[in-house]
């Protein structure tokens, strides 16, 4: 049975249909959240103050956001095929992806000081330097829909291939290795570096949490509700990996042995997407209904 969180606060995001999507901790001790429907980036302080920064296009579709090596936040613009940058003071810039209709989605800072991102529509991995120079790498599987991307402990980038039921690895030299998953129709989405030195990922199609070592060994852990649709995943300061259940309105945690705990979100919550831990130690979750939930778990 899911547990209740010790406490839950609901932080409304101003505007109609903002669509909070992805969250990350910034270098300024604040949380940064993409508002995919309104074309804005929100900044949330642990005390609850929330500021919204409007981008140059309301329909650009800001999706995943990550801290960069330059003290700014970098994010993908799914709908207008650009990579965005926002400083902690709210100054913005964007850079077009060279390949048209690329659909950039996941993004992470790599060990080389560049930002690496997935291209859902073209089946490529992109790399952008902090001065906006881009390189693109083709993947061997056409139509694989690369989704989330994480930095691995081996100095490479690891990413999910949602439509190919696989997890991929790309080295800084562009060499790609693809690891097929054991479960058909797993449809992996989120991925994160775990506290155990492996990569942990969600299987939204199979209702499982997966783990892959840098050597390619894969383990899968079924969740209590196969239809819960696990989505985003992040490593927590407590040694666990935390994930959202898009279809069940919950968050969950998994330890290194695959033991799962689940927590209900507030009544009326729908489609929890991204999540991140704040500097106050609480877990923050982006909710499609136009709120950010703060949980003490």
Order of alpha helices (4+ residues) and beta strands (2+ residues): beta-beta-beta-beta-beta-beta-beta-beta-beta-beta-beta-beta-beta-beta-beta-beta-beta-beta-beta-beta-beta-beta-beta-beta-beta-beta-beta-beta
